[in-house]
Amino acid sequence: MLILAATPIGNPADASLRLHQLLAEADVVAAEDTRRLHRLASDLDVRIGGRIVSYFEGNESRRTPELVADLEAGRTVVLVTDAGMPSVSDPGYRLVAAAVEAGLEVTVAPGPSAALAALALSGLPVDRFTFEGFLPRKTGERDRALAALAEEGRTMVFFESPHRTADALDAMAAAFGPQRRGAVCRELTKTYEEVRRGSLEDLAVWARPDGDDERVRGEITIVVDGAPAREYDEATLLEMVAAGERTGMSRKDAIADVARRTGVRRRAVFDLVHR
């Protein structure tokens, strides 16, 4: 089977007992960076018993069929990335999709997650959230991506590189409003772990370099509060339902869709329409 194994995001002591066992017993260990894998194995005092292969963005397309062949031959393949869960903003999706398509067994050895750790530490609502990964590198594409999220009501989690963090926070303040709450989490579980909370405007000021000194270093996760709930008047809600019906939705489905998009209770929309 294929096993997606989460690795520590900073502190090696966060490795699970199952990860120790998998690294020692797997027939094949596919790693995003084999040097980091050897370092992790040394930190964990684990001897990797199987074959080690590299599996990263540059060779995913070529390596995937080889690993599927290993799985079809009855071998256990463990996939690890540099930190956290494979395929979440890391290599792995292609291999999982290929294994599933081939009817092969896929399972997971869960563990540390930078996105969930930052969400929990942020002090922002955690009941509903969306993971957005890395923003586009190009300014125009980044700004369009943020503009599309301006009305997102769920808490948003982003990954970012340290040298782009200040610009990303400036862009978020422009797209979401300078007073929208956020948190910048860096070096989670490591010696210099730091969580900065405040408005996006204040966080952007904090993140700007001080002369030649980069203020933000290490692995960065940004958490941003969702947009406040909008108030919808009755006429707007009725028009939204009517617009849904014009696209071919049944009235029931149009009401459900409007309730989902606005956060207004379905029964309230139903009563309004039928009144």
C-alpha positions, 0 to 999 in steps of 0.5 A: 500500500501507499502510506502518506506519513506526516513528518515534524514541522520543526521539533523532531520530538513531535514524530509519532511512534508510527512514523518511526516504525514506517521508516524502519519497515517500509520497502520504499521511502519516497522523500521530497529531500533525501538529505532531510530524510537522513537528518530526520532518521538520525534525529529519531535514531531510526535506521531506514531499512528500505530503498530510498528514492527522491520524489519532488516537484521536478521529478514527480511526473517521471517517478510516479509510474515507478512508484505505482509499479512498486505498489503493484508489485506488492511493496509498501511505499511510504511518502514523506515531505520536508515537513507536515503532510504530503500533498498539502502544498507539497509533492504527493497529489500525483502519486495519490491520484495515480494509486487510486486510479490503479485501484491500489490501497492508500492510507495515512499516518497523520501527524503535525500540520503547520496549517492546523497548528497556526489556526489553533494558535491564531486566536481567530475563529476555528469552527470554519476555515479554508486553506489557501496555500501559497499565494501566486508569485506575480503581483497581479495574480496575487491581487486577483486571488485576494480580491476573490476572497474579500467576501470569504466568511471563513477564517483563511490560512495561507503559507508564505515565504519570509521574503514575500511576507511583508508584501503579502500582508500589504496586499491583504490589508488592501484587499480585506481592509487594514483593520481585518484581524490576522496572525503571522506564525513563524518557526512553529514548534522550533526554538524561535517560535513566534506568533504575532497577532493584530490588524493586517495593517499593523502586521504589515508594518511589523513585517517590513524589513528594517534597513537590510535586516529582514524582520521575518525569517523561517517558515511562515503561516498567515491566518486571516479572519473571515469577512464579517457577515453581510446584512441582506434585505428582503428584496436582495434575497428574493432576487437571488432566489429568482436568479437561481431559478432562472439558471434552471434550479428548482425553487427548493435548490435555489433557496438552499443555495442562497442560504448557503451563500448568505448565511441566512437560515434556510427556513427564513429564506423559504418563508420569505419566498412563500410569503 
